[in-house]
Amino acid sequence: MDVSRACARTLVDELARAGLAQAVLAPGSRSAPLALALAQEKRIRLDVHLDERAAAFFALGAARASGRPVLVLCTSGTAAAHFHPAVLEAHHSRVPLIVCTADRPAELRATGAPQTMDQVHLYGDAVRFFADIPADGDLAARAAWRPVAARVWAEAAGPPAGPVHLNVAFREPLVPLLSDVAALDQDETEPGRADGRPWVVSRGSNFGSLAAAGLPGDETRELAERILSAERGLVVAGWGSPPEAQAVAAGLRWPLLADAISGHRGGDAVTTYEALLRVPGFAEANRPDLVLRFGGPLTSKVAMAWLDASVPQVLVDPDGAWLDPNRTAAERVPGLPDLRSGTGDGAGSPAVEAWYHAWQRAEHVARRTIDTWLDADSRPFEGRVARDVAAVCAESARGPALVVASSMPVRDLEAFAGRVPPRVFANRGVNGIDGLTSTVLGVAAGSAGPAVGLLGDLAFLHDAGGLLGASRRGLDAVFVVVDNGGGGIFSFLPQAALPSERFEVLFGTPPDADLADVAAAYGVPAQRVERAADVGPAVDAALAAGGLRVLVVPTGDRTANVDRHRRAWAAVAEALARSSA
């Protein structure tokens, strides 16, 4: 594959699908793959200008007049700098301009290579969006070409409209060899959506309100009919989901897959999808025909991999964010139309009811199996700790907020917890474990009631300094610290196959500290909880006592913990097989 040509053809095809009809070129060598792709694309008019500054302002005028994004392309180096005045004008006057600069490969930057400079974020805050794309053969990089192009179009179109910057690093050869000119007509683009549709369609202009979706009338009706006609619909709620997500699922009678940190794990929500989707037969037999996604992605990698690009997905986000790391959503909307008065073959049909009840039966079997399996062992297990801590918080009269650490605690909460409190917080923006102790204390300070933190030993030690002076602040907070002797999540990752001595030093990193002694050094009382059945009562007692408390729960060998997770999944698979026999 000629990767440079494939990248250029894919980007141009996707932009044409989105609606790009006009492009302007300032000639150069490094931009040759894109120049050739634009010249071959019959859906796009191409104008050529010798001067980059003139080319950019020509594109600006065309975009201003048409109200639609226009692309302007140049080669690498100072050519890109000549676009800057037009970029600034487009920014301040809200003109939709797609500024595309070719670049040298990353390894040539800062090496003295000719016509090479730092073009990353060249235009600073004057652009609505920036993407730096390497035109290489890496599968993950190639998979991003179409979604990034779709976002480039949407961000330029707005609202608010404005310039975006797409920087594409090409390696030689930049054009086919003389003996291979016929290759120009070969289609080596990455696969796109069927029927020439864009990879992501961004609908509506009123991001900011679910009640007012801001969609044109025909788009509103089409979306409503598609939703109401679906017979196997799912609502998926991740972190940051708006309050309406649960009501949408209930109104449509669609199963709701609710992350434990979504705020919607209650009622008829499916809480065991992590275990269910690990059963190949169930996962394949229960593929949806339409998914409405609210908030961020689910914590579960298994669930998000199952929701691949072949599943039609509508991302509902009133903030206009792009919370789609797997780039599988086909549409973005600021809100949903009124579904109460719509009509469709699927709405309230026997097929919809059968689909809904199939998920509910599976949830009942898996929930009962997981709870029975967890309760059968007296040894503390990380999954049971998460379940029991969440249940105590949900049932406590003091109404504590639950703050859960990234890494294993948030995954165990998602996989094993059925009941969770109304308020669950997690630092899932960038998923770090740092600052967790202070975050728990901050939540306690900003809440009407106490806070309970569920975190691992490394997260606790990483921010142990947050306890300094905490006992004088009059806060109520309980820290439940899972003591698994290091970084438990790495035992689930490929690094676990390394020789033990290398793995422990580089990844396991067992801390040389007694967690209870660390807490005591900051004046915070601590106790160890050695039996699984005692964790819930210990949390309840600590909440009743008030003030700051640390509960250390030793969970033993990290490798054994991985095995116990796998045995829990196996128990669910066996139970499903029995229930369907």
C-alpha positions in Angstrom: 0.0 0.0 0.0 1.2 3.5 -0.8 0.4 4.8 2.7 0.8 8.5 1.9 -1.6 8.3 -1.0 -4.1 6.2 0.9 -4.1 8.7 3.8 -4.6 11.6 1.4 -7.4 9.9 -0.6 -9.2 8.8 2.6 -9.1 12.3 4.1 -10.3 13.9 0.9 -13.1 11.3 0.4 -14.3 11.7 4.0 -14.4 15.5 3.7 -16.2 15.3 0.4 -18.8 13.0 2.0 -19.2 15.6 4.8 -19.9 18.3 2.2 -16.6 19.8 1.2 -17.1 21.3 -2.3 -14.2 23.8 -2.6 -10.5 23.7 -1.9 -7.6 26.0 -2.6 -4.0 24.9 -3.1 -0.6 26.7 -2.8 1.7 24.3 -4.6 4.6 22.5 -2.9 6.3 19.1 -2.7 5.4 17.7 0.7 1.7 18.3 0.1 1.7 16.4 -3.2 -0.4 13.4 -2.0 -3.2 15.7 -0.9 -2.9 17.9 -4.0 -3.3 14.8 -6.2 -6.2 13.5 -4.2 -8.0 16.9 -4.4 -7.3 17.1 -8.1 -8.9 13.7 -8.7 -11.9 14.3 -6.5 -14.8 15.3 -8.8 -17.0 16.5 -5.9 -14.5 19.2 -5.0 -13.6 22.3 -7.1 -9.8 23.1 -6.8 -8.3 26.5 -7.3 -4.5 27.0 -7.3 -2.7 30.1 -6.1 1.1 30.6 -6.1 1.2 32.6 -2.9 0.1 31.0 0.4 -1.2 34.3 1.8 -3.3 34.9 -1.2 -4.5 31.3 -1.2 -5.6 31.5 2.4 -7.6 34.7 1.9 -9.1 33.4 -1.3 -10.4 30.4 0.7 -11.5 32.7 3.5 -13.6 34.7 1.0 -15.1 31.6 -0.5 -16.1 30.3 2.9 -17.5 33.6 4.0 -19.7 33.8 0.9 -20.9 30.2 1.0 -21.2 29.8 4.7 -19.6 26.3 4.3 -16.1 25.1 5.2 -13.5 25.6 2.5 -10.1 23.9 2.6 -6.8 25.6 1.9 -3.6 23.4 1.5 0.1 24.2 1.6 3.4 22.4 1.9 5.6 22.2 5.0 7.8 25.0 6.5 7.2 28.7 6.3 4.4 28.2 3.8 2.2 27.4 6.7 3.2 30.6 8.5 1.8 32.6 5.6 -1.7 31.2 6.4 -1.7 32.8 9.8 -3.3 36.2 9.0 -6.2 34.5 7.3 -6.5 32.1 10.2 -6.8 35.0 12.7 -9.4 36.7 10.5 -11.4 33.5 10.3 -11.2 33.0 14.0 -12.4 36.5 14.9 -15.1 36.7 12.2 -16.2 33.1 12.6 -15.6 31.9 9.1 -15.5 28.1 8.6 -12.0 27.4 7.2 -10.1 24.1 7.1 -6.4 24.9 7.1 -4.4 21.8 6.0 -0.6 21.9 6.2 1.6 19.1 5.0 4.5 18.2 7.3 7.7 16.2 7.5 7.6 13.0 9.6 8.0 13.5 13.3 11.5 12.0 13.4 12.8 14.8 11.1 11.6 17.6 13.4 14.3 19.5 15.2 17.1 17.8 13.2 17.9 20.5 10.7 16.0 18.8 7.9 15.1 21.2 5.1 11.8 22.9 5.0 11.0 21.5 8.5 9.8 23.4 11.5 7.5 22.8 14.5 4.0 23.1 13.0 2.2 21.5 15.9 -0.3 24.0 17.3 1.2 26.6 15.0 -1.9 28.8 15.1 -2.4 28.5 18.9 -5.8 29.3 20.3 -7.0 30.8 17.0 -8.3 27.4 15.7 -11.3 25.5 17.0 -9.6 22.2 16.7 -6.1 20.8 15.8 -5.1 17.3 14.6 -1.6 16.1 13.9 -2.0 13.0 11.6 0.9 10.7 10.8 0.5 9.1 7.3 1.9 5.7 8.3 0.8 2.2 8.1 -0.1 1.7 11.7 -3.6 0.2 11.9 -4.7 2.4 14.8 -3.5 5.5 12.9 -5.3 4.5 9.7 -8.5 3.9 11.7 -8.4 7.5 12.8 -8.2 9.1 9.4 -12.0 9.1 8.7 -13.2 10.0 12.2 -10.7 12.9 12.4 -11.7 14.2 9.0 -15.4 14.1 10.1 -14.5 16.0 13.2 -12.5 18.6 11.2 -15.6 19.3 9.1 -17.9 19.5 12.1 -15.6 21.7 14.2 -15.1 24.2 11.3 -18.8 24.3 10.6 -19.5 25.0 14.3 -21.2 26.5 16.1 -19.4 28.6 16.4 -17.9 28.4 12.9 -14.2 29.1 12.6 -10.8 27.8 11.4 -9.5 24.3 12.2 -5.9 23.0 11.6 -5.2 19.6 10.1 -1.4 18.9 10.0 -0.5 15.7 8.0 3.0 14.3 8.1 3.9 12.5 4.9 6.9 10.2 4.2 8.4 9.7 0.8 7.5 8.6 -1.8 5.1 11.5 -2.2 4.0 10.6 -5.7 3.9 7.3 -7.6 6.9 6.2 -9.6 6.8 7.0 -13.3 6.3 3.3 -13.9 3.3 3.3 -11.6 1.3 6.3 -12.7 -1.7 4.1 -13.3 -1.8 3.6 -9.5 -3.2 7.1 -9.2 -6.6 5.7 -10.2 -6.5 2.8 -7.8 -8.7 3.2 -4.7 -6.6 2.5 -1.6 -8.7 4.5 0.9 -9.7 3.1 4.3 -13.2 1.7 4.3 -16.0 4.2 4.9 -19.6 4.1 5.9 -22.1 2.5 3.5 -23.9 4.5 0.8 -21.3 7.3 0.8 -22.3 8.5 4.3 -19.8 10.5 6.4 -18.2 8.6 9.2 -19.8 10.9 11.8 -22.8 13.1 11.1 -23.0 16.0 13.5 -26.5 17.2 13.7 -28.1 20.3 15.2 -26.7 23.6 16.3 -28.1 24.1 19.7 -25.6 22.2 21.8 -26.4 23.1 25.4 -30.0 21.8 25.7 -31.5 18.3 25.6 -35.0 19.8 25.5 -34.2 21.9 22.4 -32.2 19.6 20.1 -31.8 22.3 17.5 -32.4 19.9 14.6 -34.2 20.9 11.4 -37.7 19.5 11.2 -36.9 16.8 8.6 -33.9 15.6 10.6 -35.9 15.6 13.8 -38.6 13.5 12.2 -36.1 11.1 10.6 -34.2 10.6 13.9 -37.4 10.1 15.9 -38.7 7.5 13.4 -35.4 5.6 13.4 -35.4 5.4 17.2 -39.0 4.4 17.4 -38.6 1.8 14.7 -35.7 0.0 16.3 -36.5 -3.4 17.8 -33.2 -4.0 19.5 -32.3 -0.6 20.9 -29.9 0.1 23.8 -29.2 3.1 26.0 -25.7 3.3 27.2 -24.8 5.7 30.0 -21.3 6.6 30.9 -19.8 9.2 33.3 -21.3 12.7 32.8 -24.6 11.4 31.6 -27.4 13.9 31.8 -30.4 13.1 34.1 -32.6 12.4 31.1 -30.8 9.2 30.1 -32.7 6.9 32.4 -36.0 8.4 31.5 -35.2 7.9 27.8 -34.5 4.2 28.4 -37.6 3.7 30.5 -39.8 5.5 27.9 -38.5 3.4 25.0 -38.5 0.2 27.0 -34.8 -0.3 26.0 -32.3 -1.9 28.2 -30.0 0.6 30.0 -26.3 -0.3 30.3 -25.3 2.0 33.1 -21.8 2.5 34.3 -21.5 2.6 38.1 -20.3 6.2 37.9 -23.0 7.4 35.5 -25.6 8.3 38.1 -28.1 5.9 36.5 -27.3 2.5 38.0 -30.7 2.0 39.6 -34.1 0.7 38.8 -34.0 -1.7 35.8 -30.5 -0.8 34.7 -28.3 -3.6 33.6 -25.4 -3.8 36.0 -23.7 -7.0 34.9 -22.9 -6.3 31.3 -19.2 -6.7 31.9 -19.8 -10.3 32.8 -22.5 -10.9 30.2 -20.5 -9.6 27.3 -17.6 -11.9 28.2 -19.9 -14.8 27.2 -19.4 -15.1 23.4 -22.8 -16.6 22.8 -24.6 -13.9 24.7 -22.6 -11.1 23.1 -23.2 -12.3 19.6 -26.9 -13.1 20.1 -27.7 -9.7 21.7 -26.2 -7.3 19.2 -28.3 -4.1 19.1 -29.6 -2.4 15.9 -29.4 1.1 17.4 -27.6 2.6 20.4 -28.2 5.9 22.1 -25.0 6.9 24.1 -25.0 9.4 26.8 -21.9 10.8 28.5 -18.4 9.4 28.3 -17.5 5.8 27.3 -18.2 2.9 29.6 -15.3 2.0 31.8 -15.5 -1.6 30.5 -13.2 -2.2 27.5 -15.1 -5.4 26.8 -18.4 -3.4 26.4 -16.9 -0.7 24.3 -15.2 -3.2 22.0 -18.5 -4.9 21.6 -20.0 -1.6 20.5 -17.9 -1.4 17.4 -18.4 0.7 14.3 -20.8 -1.9 12.7 -23.4 -1.0 15.4 -25.3 2.2 14.6 -24.7 4.6 17.5 -26.0 8.1 18.2 -23.9 10.1 20.6 -26.1 12.5 22.6 -24.2 15.3 24.1 -25.6 18.8 24.9 -22.1 20.1 25.4 -21.0 19.2 21.9 -18.0 17.1 23.1 -16.5 14.2 21.2 -16.5 11.5 23.9 -15.9 8.7 21.5 -12.3 7.3 21.9 -13.0 4.2 19.8 -14.5 6.5 17.1 -17.5 4.2 16.5 -20.4 6.7 16.8 -22.1 7.5 13.4 -24.0 10.6 14.6 -23.7 13.3 17.2 -26.7 15.2 18.4 -27.2 17.8 21.1 -30.4 16.2 22.3 -33.2 13.9 21.3 -36.5 14.9 19.7 -39.8 14.4 21.5 -40.4 10.7 21.2 -43.8 10.6 22.9 -45.8 11.5 19.8 -43.8 9.7 17.2 -44.7 6.5 15.4 -42.6 3.5 14.4 -42.9 -0.2 13.9 -40.7 -1.0 16.9 -42.2 1.3 19.6 -44.0 -0.8 22.2 -44.0 -3.8 19.9 -43.7 -7.5 21.0 -40.2 -7.6 19.5 -39.1 -4.6 21.7 -40.7 -6.2 24.8 -39.0 -9.5 24.1 -35.6 -7.8 23.6 -36.0 -5.9 26.9 -37.1 -8.9 28.9 -34.2 -11.0 27.4 -31.7 -8.5 28.9 -33.6 -8.4 32.2 -33.6 -12.2 32.5 -29.8 -12.2 31.8 -29.3 -9.4 34.3 -31.2 -11.4 37.0 -29.2 -14.6 36.4 -25.9 -12.8 36.3 -26.6 -10.6 39.3 -27.7 -13.5 41.4 -24.7 -15.6 40.3 -22.2 -12.8 41.0 -23.6 -12.0 44.5 -23.8 -15.7 45.4 -20.2 -16.3 44.2 -18.9 -13.3 46.1 -20.6 -14.2 49.3 -19.3 -17.7 49.3 -15.7 -16.8 50.2 -14.6 -15.2 53.5 -11.3 -13.9 52.0 -11.4 -10.3 51.0 -11.7 -9.9 47.2 -11.4 -6.6 45.4 -14.7 -7.2 43.5 -16.6 -7.8 46.7 -15.0 -4.9 48.5 -16.2 -2.6 45.7 -19.7 -4.1 45.8 -20.1 -4.0 49.5 -18.7 -0.4 50.0 -21.1 0.8 47.3 -24.0 -1.0 48.9 -23.3 0.5 52.3 -23.1 4.0 50.8 -26.4 3.4 49.0 -28.2 2.3 52.1 -26.6 4.6 54.7 -28.9 7.1 56.3 -26.1 9.7 56.2 -26.2 9.7 52.4 -22.4 9.6 51.7 -20.9 10.3 48.3 -18.7 7.6 46.9 -15.4 8.6 45.4 -13.7 5.8 43.4 -10.1 5.7 42.2 -9.2 5.0 38.6 -7.2 1.8 37.8 -8.9 -1.3 39.4 -11.4 0.2 41.9 -13.5 1.9 39.2 -13.4 -1.3 37.1 -14.4 -3.5 40.0 -17.2 -1.1 40.9 -18.5 -1.3 37.4 -18.2 -5.0 37.1 -19.5 -6.1 40.5 -21.6 -3.4 42.1 -25.4 -3.6 41.9 -26.5 -0.9 44.2 -24.6 2.3 44.2 -25.3 5.7 45.9 -26.9 8.5 44.0 -23.6 10.4 44.0 -20.5 8.6 42.7 -17.5 10.6 41.7 -14.3 9.6 39.8 -11.5 11.5 38.2 -12.2 9.9 34.7 -11.2 12.9 32.6 -7.6 11.7 32.3 -8.0 8.7 34.6 -5.0 9.3 36.9 -4.6 7.9 40.3 -2.9 11.0 41.7 -4.7 13.4 44.1 -7.3 10.8 45.2 -6.9 11.4 48.9 -7.4 15.2 48.4 -10.3 14.6 46.0 -12.1 12.6 48.6 -11.6 15.3 51.2 -12.7 18.0 48.7 -15.9 16.1 48.0 -16.5 15.8 51.7 -16.0 19.6 52.0 -18.4 20.3 49.1 -21.1 17.9 50.2 -23.9 18.0 52.7 -22.9 14.7 54.0 -19.7 12.5 54.4 -17.6 11.0 51.6 -16.3 7.5 51.2 -13.2 6.9 49.1 -12.5 3.5 47.5 -8.9 3.4 46.4 -5.8 1.2 46.1 -2.7 1.3 48.2 -0.6 3.1 45.6 -3.2 5.8 45.0 -3.5 6.3 48.8 0.3 6.6 49.2 0.6 8.8 46.1 -1.4 11.5 47.8 -0.9 10.6 51.5 0.2 14.2 52.0 -3.4 15.3 51.4 -4.1 14.0 54.9 -1.8 16.7 56.4 -4.0 18.9 58.6 -7.1 17.2 57.4 -8.2 16.2 60.9 -8.5 19.9 61.8 -11.0 20.7 59.0 -14.0 19.1 60.6 -14.6 16.8 57.6 -16.3 13.4 57.6 -14.6 11.0 55.3 -13.8 7.2 55.3 -11.0 5.8 53.1 -11.3 2.2 52.2 -7.9 1.2 51.0 -7.5 -2.0 49.0 -4.0 -3.3 50.0 -2.9 -5.6 47.2 0.8 -4.9 47.6 1.2 -2.7 44.5 -0.3 -2.0 41.1 -3.0 -4.6 40.8 -4.2 -3.6 37.4 -0.9 -4.6 35.8 -1.6 -8.2 36.6 -4.4 -8.0 34.1 -2.2 -6.6 31.3 0.4 -8.3 29.0 3.2 -7.1 31.3 2.1 -9.9 33.7 3.8 -12.4 31.4 7.2 -10.9 32.1 9.6 -12.7 34.5 8.4 -12.1 38.1 11.5 -10.2 39.2 11.3 -7.8 36.2 7.5 -7.4 36.6 7.6 -6.6 40.3 10.3 -4.0 40.0 8.8 -2.2 37.0 5.0 -2.7 37.3 4.0 -4.4 40.5 6.0 -1.9 42.6 5.1 -3.2 46.0 5.2 -0.3 48.5 7.5 -0.6 51.5 5.0 1.0 53.9 2.4 0.1 56.4 -0.7 1.9 55.4 -2.2 2.1 58.8 1.1 3.6 60.2 1.0 6.1 57.4 -2.5 7.2 58.3 -1.6 7.4 62.0 1.4 9.6 61.2 -1.1 12.2 59.9 -3.3 11.8 63.0 -6.0 9.7 61.2 -7.2 6.6 63.0 -6.8 3.4 60.9 -7.8 -0.3 61.3 -7.3 -3.4 59.2 -10.3 -5.4 58.1 -9.3 -9.1 57.5 -12.6 -10.8 56.6 -14.7 -10.1 53.6 -18.0 -10.0 55.5 -16.6 -7.4 57.9 -15.9 -4.7 55.3 -19.5 -3.4 55.0 -20.1 -3.2 58.7 -16.7 -1.5 59.2 -17.6 1.2 56.7 -21.0 1.6 58.4 -19.4 2.0 61.8 -16.8 4.4 60.5 -19.5 6.6 59.0 -21.5 6.5 62.2 -18.4 7.5 64.2 -17.8 10.6 62.0 -14.5 12.4 61.3 -11.7 10.8 59.3 -11.1 7.1 59.3 -9.0 4.8 57.2 -9.9 1.1 56.7 -7.2 -1.1 55.2 -8.4 -4.2 53.5 -5.6 -6.7 52.6 -6.6 -8.7 49.5 -3.6 -10.9 49.2 -1.8 -12.1 46.1 -2.4 -10.0 42.9 -2.2 -13.0 40.6 -4.8 -14.8 42.7 -7.0 -11.7 42.3 -6.9 -12.1 38.5 -7.9 -15.7 38.8 -10.8 -14.8 41.0 -12.1 -12.3 38.5 -11.9 -15.0 35.8 -13.7 -17.5 37.9 -16.5 -15.0 38.5 -16.9 -14.5 34.8 -16.9 -18.3 34.3 -19.6 -18.7 36.9 -21.8 -16.3 35.0 -21.2 -18.1 31.7 -22.2 -21.4 33.3 -25.3 -19.9 34.9 -26.4 -18.5 31.6 -25.9 -21.8 29.9 -28.0 -23.6 32.5 -30.8 -21.0 32.3 -31.1 -21.3 28.6 -30.9 -25.1 28.5 
